[in-house]
Amino acid sequence: MAFIVLYDACVLYPAPLRDLLLRIANAGIVRARWSEQILDECFRNILADRPDLVAADLARTRALLVNAVQDCLVTGYDHLVDGLDLPDGDDRHVLAAAIRAHAQAIVTFNLRDFPDHVLERYDMEAKHPDEFVLESIELASAAVIKCLTEQARALRRPPVSIPDLLDTLRRHGLIQSVARLRDLLGPAATHDPHP
C-alpha cells in the first residue's frame, strides 16, 4: 500500500516543484492527493502574483494537473473542517482533506501551520518538500533521478539542462534534495565549464 501524502497549495504553486512532485507521484513512490479547494488557493495566488498570465491558460494547467495523477482529488471532507483547530483557521480544509484521504503526511512549506501535537492525533505529520523529496530519493533514487531527467527533457522552450533544473529546484527550497541528487548524478549534475 502506497504512502499517501497531501500536497498543500504552497508546494503546487511553483511550477518546477509542482512538476517534480507530480512525477514522483506518478512514479509510484507515493500516492499524492489534493482537493479542489487547495487548487483554488494555489491558482488564485498564481494569478494574483502573475497578472501577465491568462486565466484560461491557468485553467488548462489546472485541468492537466488533475488529470496528471490518478484519483488525486479528495472530496467529502467538509463536515470535518469545523471540528479542527489549527493556528491558522484557513488551513483547516487542508487538514480535513488529509484526514479524509488517510494521508500519512501533508507536504507543505508552512510547517508551523500544522503543529505536530495536532497532526499526531491523526497519525500524520507535516513534511517540508525538501524533506519529502529527500526521503523519496532514499526510498527510490533511480526513480527520482528518472523523474528529474524526464522533467528536464520536457522543458524545451527554452531548453533546460539537468544542472539548471537542479539550480531552479534549489531556489525553490530543495536544498538537501538537490545536494543529494548532485552526489548521485556526479558530473552529469554540474555545469560544463566549456560550453
C-alpha positions in Angstrom: 0.0 0.0 0.0 1.5 3.3 -1.1 2.4 6.1 1.4 -0.4 8.7 1.0 0.6 12.4 1.0 -1.5 15.5 0.6 0.2 18.3 -1.4 -0.6 21.7 0.1 -1.3 24.7 -2.2 2.1 26.3 -1.5 4.0 23.3 -2.9 1.8 23.1 -6.0 2.4 26.9 -6.6 5.9 26.9 -8.1 5.8 25.1 -11.5 9.2 23.4 -11.3 8.5 21.9 -7.8 4.9 21.0 -8.8 6.2 19.2 -11.9 8.7 17.2 -9.8 6.1 16.3 -7.1 3.7 15.1 -9.8 6.4 13.0 -11.4 7.3 11.4 -8.0 3.6 10.5 -7.5 3.3 9.1 -11.0 6.5 7.0 -10.4 4.5 5.2 -7.7 6.8 6.3 -4.8 3.8 7.9 -3.1 0.1 8.3 -3.7 -0.5 12.1 -3.9 -3.8 13.8 -3.2 -5.2 17.3 -3.0 -8.6 19.0 -3.2 -10.3 21.4 -5.4 -10.1 23.9 -2.6 -6.3 23.5 -2.4 -6.2 24.1 -6.2 -8.4 27.2 -5.8 -5.9 28.6 -3.3 -3.0 27.7 -5.5 -4.2 29.1 -8.7 -5.8 32.2 -7.1 -2.3 33.0 -5.7 -0.6 32.4 -9.0 -3.0 34.7 -10.8 -2.6 37.4 -8.1 1.2 37.2 -8.3 1.4 36.9 -12.1 -1.2 39.2 -13.7 0.6 38.6 -17.0 -0.8 35.1 -17.1 -4.1 34.4 -18.7 -6.8 32.9 -16.6 -7.8 30.5 -19.4 -4.2 29.2 -19.6 -4.2 28.6 -15.9 -7.5 26.8 -16.1 -5.9 24.5 -18.7 -2.9 23.9 -16.4 -5.2 23.2 -13.5 -7.1 20.6 -15.6 -3.8 19.0 -16.7 -2.8 18.8 -13.0 -6.0 17.0 -12.0 -5.6 14.6 -15.0 -1.9 14.0 -14.3 -2.3 11.9 -11.2 -5.0 9.2 -11.0 -7.6 9.7 -8.2 -5.9 12.8 -6.8 -8.9 14.7 -5.8 -10.2 14.4 -2.2 -13.8 15.1 -1.6 -16.3 14.6 1.2 -14.2 16.3 4.0 -16.3 19.5 4.5 -18.0 18.1 7.6 -14.6 17.7 9.3 -13.5 21.3 8.9 -15.3 23.0 11.8 -14.1 20.4 14.4 -10.4 21.1 13.6 -8.2 23.5 15.5 -5.1 24.9 13.8 -3.0 28.1 14.3 -4.4 29.4 11.0 -8.1 28.6 10.7 -7.8 29.0 6.9 -5.7 25.8 6.8 -8.4 23.6 8.4 -9.6 22.5 5.0 -6.1 21.1 4.2 -6.0 19.0 7.4 -9.6 17.9 6.8 -8.8 16.7 3.3 -5.7 14.9 4.6 -7.8 13.1 7.2 -10.3 12.1 4.6 -7.6 10.9 2.3 -6.0 8.9 5.1 -2.7 10.7 4.4 0.3 10.0 6.4 1.8 13.4 5.6 1.0 16.9 4.5 3.7 18.2 2.2 3.9 21.9 2.9 6.3 24.8 3.3 4.1 26.0 6.2 5.2 23.6 8.9 4.2 25.9 11.7 0.6 25.9 10.5 0.4 22.2 11.0 1.8 21.5 14.5 2.9 18.0 15.5 0.6 17.9 18.5 -2.4 18.3 16.3 -1.3 16.0 13.4 -0.2 13.2 15.8 -3.9 12.7 16.7 -4.4 11.6 13.1 -1.2 9.6 12.7 0.1 12.2 10.4 3.0 14.6 10.1 3.8 17.8 8.1 6.8 17.5 5.8 8.8 20.3 4.2 9.1 19.5 0.4 12.8 19.2 0.8 12.5 16.5 3.5 9.8 14.8 1.4 11.9 14.7 -1.8 15.0 13.6 0.1 13.1 10.7 1.7 11.8 9.8 -1.8 15.3 9.8 -3.1 16.4 7.5 -0.2 13.5 5.2 -1.0 13.8 5.1 -4.8 16.8 7.0 -6.0 16.7 5.6 -9.5 13.0 6.5 -9.9 13.6 10.1 -8.7 16.6 10.6 -11.0 14.4 9.3 -13.8 11.7 11.9 -12.8 14.3 14.7 -12.8 15.7 13.6 -16.2 12.3 13.4 -17.8 11.4 16.8 -16.3 14.5 18.4 -17.8 13.8 16.7 -21.1 10.3 18.0 -21.2 11.4 21.6 -20.8 12.1 22.8 -24.4 11.1 26.4 -24.6 13.8 27.3 -23.6 15.7 24.0 -23.1 16.8 23.3 -19.6 19.8 21.2 -18.6 19.8 19.0 -15.5 22.2 21.3 -13.7 20.0 24.3 -14.5 16.9 22.4 -13.3 18.7 21.5 -10.1 19.6 25.1 -9.6 16.0 26.1 -10.0 14.7 23.4 -7.6 17.3 24.6 -5.1 16.0 28.1 -5.4 12.5 26.7 -4.6 13.7 25.2 -1.3 15.0 21.8 -2.2 18.5 22.4 -0.6 19.3 18.9 0.8 17.5 17.1 -2.0 19.5 18.9 -4.7 22.7 18.2 -2.9 21.9 14.5 -2.7 20.9 14.4 -6.4 24.1 16.1 -7.3 26.0 13.4 -5.4 24.1 10.7 -7.1 24.4 12.2 -10.6 28.1 13.1 -10.3 29.5 15.0 -13.3 26.0 15.0 -15.0 24.8 17.4 -12.3 27.4 20.1 -12.8 27.7 22.8 -15.3 30.1 22.3 -18.2 32.8 25.0 -17.8 33.4 24.7 -21.6 30.0 25.1 -23.3 
